[in-house]
């Protein structure tokens, strides 16, 4: 998993998921980045890219959600980009239960996804 904070939009954390299994160390790294940004921003946004080659498991999705469970007050948007019907449907369900706005975009709509997460 690759994790970056966008320099132009300091409150946007980009996460690229390229493996099926998300490790505890990776989850802790994302939590560390969120904690660092909480000092500076009260509106943090996650931009999660799930590559076409990645078939992330349900366990992986649960691990990713674990990242944000304690940070729900500062997370305002989660944009997910990929080609997964499972994750697309999960995003719709998440919006019913989670306090932030979450939106799924197909990989060919990457520009629209970036526009949404940064505005």
Phi and psi in degrees as GROMACS dihedral restraints (atoms count N, CA, C in turn):
[ dihedral_restraints ]
;  ai    aj    ak    al  type     phi  dphi    fc
    3     4     5     6     1  -108.1    20    10
    4     5     6     7     1   134.1    20    10
    6     7     8     9     1  -125.9    20    10
    7     8     9    10     1   126.9    20    10
    9    10    11    12     1  -137.5    20    10
   10    11    12    13     1   147.6    20    10
   12    13    14    15     1  -102.5    20    10
   13    14    15    16     1   124.9    20    10
   15    16    17    18     1   -69.6    20    10
   16    17    18    19     1   125.8    20    10
   18    19    20    21     1   -66.7    20    10
   19    20    21    22     1   -39.5    20    10
   21    22    23    24     1   -71.7    20    10
   22    23    24    25     1   -30.4    20    10
   24    25    26    27     1  -126.6    20    10
   25    26    27    28     1    81.9    20    10
   27    28    29    30     1   -59.2    20    10
   28    29    30    31     1   -15.4    20    10
   30    31    32    33     1   -94.2    20    10
   31    32    33    34     1     5.3    20    10
   33    34    35    36     1  -104.7    20    10
   34    35    36    37     1   121.8    20    10
   36    37    38    39     1  -102.6    20    10
   37    38    39    40     1   119.9    20    10
   39    40    41    42     1   -94.4    20    10
   40    41    42    43     1   129.7    20    10
   42    43    44    45     1  -125.7    20    10
   43    44    45    46     1   122.4    20    10
   45    46    47    48     1  -107.5    20    10
   46    47    48    49     1   117.3    20    10
   48    49    50    51     1   -99.3    20    10
   49    50    51    52     1   115.6    20    10
   51    52    53    54     1  -121.8    20    10
   52    53    54    55     1     0.0    20    10
   54    55    56    57     1  -119.4    20    10
   55    56    57    58     1   156.6    20    10
   57    58    59    60     1   -72.7    20    10
   58    59    60    61     1   -29.7    20    10
   60    61    62    63     1  -109.0    20    10
   61    62    63    64     1   127.9    20    10
   63    64    65    66     1   -99.5    20    10
   64    65    66    67     1   123.5    20    10
   66    67    68    69     1   -85.7    20    10
   67    68    69    70     1   161.9    20    10
   69    70    71    72     1   -60.9    20    10
   70    71    72    73     1   -38.7    20    10
   72    73    74    75     1   -61.5    20    10
   73    74    75    76     1   -40.7    20    10
   75    76    77    78     1   -66.0    20    10
   76    77    78    79     1   -42.3    20    10
   78    79    80    81     1   -60.9    20    10
   79    80    81    82     1   -44.1    20    10
   81    82    83    84     1   -63.2    20    10
   82    83    84    85     1   -35.9    20    10
   84    85    86    87     1   -64.7    20    10
   85    86    87    88     1   -42.8    20    10
   87    88    89    90     1   -64.8    20    10
   88    89    90    91     1   -43.2    20    10
   90    91    92    93     1   -59.4    20    10
   91    92    93    94     1   -39.0    20    10
   93    94    95    96     1   -63.5    20    10
   94    95    96    97     1   -43.5    20    10
   96    97    98    99     1   -64.8    20    10
   97    98    99   100     1   -43.4    20    10
   99   100   101   102     1   -60.3    20    10
  100   101   102   103     1   -46.5    20    10
  102   103   104   105     1   -60.8    20    10
  103   104   105   106     1   -39.2    20    10
  105   106   107   108     1   -64.0    20    10
  106   107   108   109     1   -41.2    20    10
  108   109   110   111     1   -75.7    20    10
  109   110   111   112     1   -25.9    20    10
  111   112   113   114     1   -59.7    20    10
  112   113   114   115     1   -28.0    20    10
  114   115   116   117     1   -65.7    20    10
  115   116   117   118     1   -29.8    20    10
  117   118   119   120     1  -106.3    20    10
  118   119   120   121     1   -32.0    20    10
  120   121   122   123     1  -126.9    20    10
  121   122   123   124     1   145.3    20    10
  123   124   125   126     1  -107.0    20    10
  124   125   126   127     1     9.4    20    10
  126   127   128   129     1  -136.1    20    10
  127   128   129   130     1    91.2    20    10
  129   130   131   132     1  -101.7    20    10
  130   131   132   133     1   141.2    20    10
  132   133   134   135     1  -125.7    20    10
  133   134   135   136     1   139.2    20    10
  135   136   137   138     1  -109.1    20    10
  136   137   138   139     1   130.8    20    10
  138   139   140   141     1  -117.0    20    10
  139   140   141   142     1   104.4    20    10
  141   142   143   144     1  -107.2    20    10
  142   143   144   145     1   118.9    20    10
  144   145   146   147     1  -102.7    20    10
  145   146   147   148     1   122.9    20    10
  147   148   149   150     1  -113.4    20    10
  148   149   150   151     1   105.6    20    10
  150   151   152   153     1   -59.9    20    10
  151   152   153   154     1   157.4    20    10
  153   154   155   156     1   -58.9    20    10
  154   155   156   157     1   -31.9    20    10
  156   157   158   159     1   -77.3    20    10
  157   158   159   160     1   -11.6    20    10
  159   160   161   162     1   -94.6    20    10
  160   161   162   163     1   129.6    20    10
  162   163   164   165     1  -115.7    20    10
  163   164   165   166     1    73.1    20    10
  165   166   167   168     1   -61.8    20    10
  166   167   168   169     1   138.6    20    10
  168   169   170   171     1   -83.2    20    10
  169   170   171   172     1   166.9    20    10
  171   172   173   174     1   -59.5    20    10
  172   173   174   175     1   -38.4    20    10
  174   175   176   177     1   -60.8    20    10
  175   176   177   178     1   -39.6    20    10
  177   178   179   180     1   -63.3    20    10
  178   179   180   181     1   -40.1    20    10
  180   181   182   183     1   -63.7    20    10
  181   182   183   184     1   -42.9    20    10
  183   184   185   186     1   -62.7    20    10
  184   185   186   187     1   -39.6    20    10
  186   187   188   189     1   -62.8    20    10
  187   188   189   190     1   -41.8    20    10
  189   190   191   192     1   -63.2    20    10
  190   191   192   193     1   -40.5    20    10
  192   193   194   195     1   -66.5    20    10
  193   194   195   196     1   -31.1    20    10
  195   196   197   198     1   -60.5    20    10
  196   197   198   199     1   -30.2    20    10
  198   199   200   201     1   -55.6    20    10
  199   200   201   202     1   -40.9    20    10
  201   202   203   204     1  -103.6    20    10
  202   203   204   205     1     1.9    20    10
  204   205   206   207     1   -59.0    20    10
  205   206   207   208     1   -36.7    20    10
  207   208   209   210     1   -93.3    20    10
  208   209   210   211     1    -2.9    20    10
  210   211   212   213     1  -114.0    20    10
  211   212   213   214     1    19.5    20    10
  213   214   215   216     1   -63.3    20    10
  214   215   216   217     1   -22.2    20    10
  216   217   218   219     1   -74.7    20    10
  217   218   219   220     1   -25.5    20    10
  219   220   221   222     1  -101.8    20    10
  220   221   222   223     1   -16.6    20    10
  222   223   224   225     1   -86.2    20    10
  223   224   225   226     1   122.8    20    10
  225   226   227   228     1  -109.2    20    10
  226   227   228   229     1   -29.8    20    10
  228   229   230   231     1  -142.2    20    10
  229   230   231   232     1   143.2    20    10
  231   232   233   234     1  -131.6    20    10
  232   233   234   235     1   115.8    20    10
  234   235   236   237     1  -104.5    20    10
  235   236   237   238     1   131.1    20    10
  237   238   239   240     1  -120.6    20    10
  238   239   240   241     1   128.3    20    10
  240   241   242   243     1  -119.6    20    10
  241   242   243   244     1   129.2    20    10
  243   244   245   246     1  -178.5    20    10
  244   245   246   247     1  -163.5    20    10
  246   247   248   249     1  -135.6    20    10
  247   248   249   250     1    61.0    20    10
  249   250   251   252     1  -133.4    20    10
  250   251   252   253     1   115.4    20    10
  252   253   254   255     1   -62.2    20    10
  253   254   255   256     1   -38.3    20    10
  255   256   257   258     1   -59.0    20    10
  256   257   258   259     1   -48.5    20    10
  258   259   260   261     1   -72.1    20    10
  259   260   261   262     1   -36.2    20    10
  261   262   263   264     1   -58.9    20    10
  262   263   264   265     1   -47.6    20    10
  264   265   266   267     1   -66.6    20    10
  265   266   267   268     1   -36.6    20    10
  267   268   269   270     1   -63.9    20    10
  268   269   270   271     1   -35.5    20    10
  270   271   272   273     1   -62.8    20    10
  271   272   273   274     1   -42.0    20    10
  273   274   275   276     1   -61.5    20    10
  274   275   276   277     1   -41.2    20    10
  276   277   278   279     1   -68.6    20    10
  277   278   279   280     1   -38.9    20    10
  279   280   281   282     1   -56.8    20    10
  280   281   282   283     1   -38.8    20    10
  282   283   284   285     1   -63.6    20    10
  283   284   285   286     1   -20.1    20    10
  285   286   287   288     1   -79.7    20    10
  286   287   288   289     1   -24.8    20    10
  288   289   290   291     1  -117.8    20    10
  289   290   291   292     1   -20.4    20    10
  291   292   293   294     1  -101.0    20    10
  292   293   294   295     1   150.9    20    10
  294   295   296   297     1   -78.5    20    10
  295   296   297   298     1    -9.5    20    10
  297   298   299   300     1  -104.9    20    10
  298   299   300   301     1   166.0    20    10
  300   301   302   303     1   -84.0    20    10
  301   302   303   304     1   132.9    20    10
  303   304   305   306     1  -129.2    20    10
  304   305   306   307     1   135.1    20    10
  306   307   308   309     1  -140.3    20    10
  307   308   309   310     1   139.0    20    10
  309   310   311   312     1  -104.2    20    10
  310   311   312   313     1   139.1    20    10
  312   313   314   315     1  -130.9    20    10
  313   314   315   316     1   139.3    20    10
  315   316   317   318     1   -69.9    20    10
  316   317   318   319     1   153.6    20    10
  318   319   320   321     1   -56.9    20    10
  319   320   321   322     1   -31.0    20    10
  321   322   323   324     1   -72.8    20    10
  322   323   324   325     1   -10.0    20    10
  324   325   326   327     1  -105.3    20    10
  325   326   327   328     1    32.6    20    10
  327   328   329   330     1   -56.8    20    10
  328   329   330   331     1   -42.7    20    10
  330   331   332   333     1   -63.4    20    10
  331   332   333   334     1   -41.8    20    10
  333   334   335   336     1   -63.9    20    10
  334   335   336   337     1   -37.9    20    10
  336   337   338   339     1   -63.4    20    10
  337   338   339   340     1   -46.2    20    10
  339   340   341   342     1   -64.3    20    10
  340   341   342   343     1   -41.5    20    10
  342   343   344   345     1   -59.4    20    10
  343   344   345   346     1   -43.6    20    10
  345   346   347   348     1   -65.8    20    10
  346   347   348   349     1   -44.0    20    10
  348   349   350   351     1   -70.6    20    10
  349   350   351   352     1   -29.1    20    10
  351   352   353   354     1   -93.0    20    10
  352   353   354   355     1    -3.0    20    10
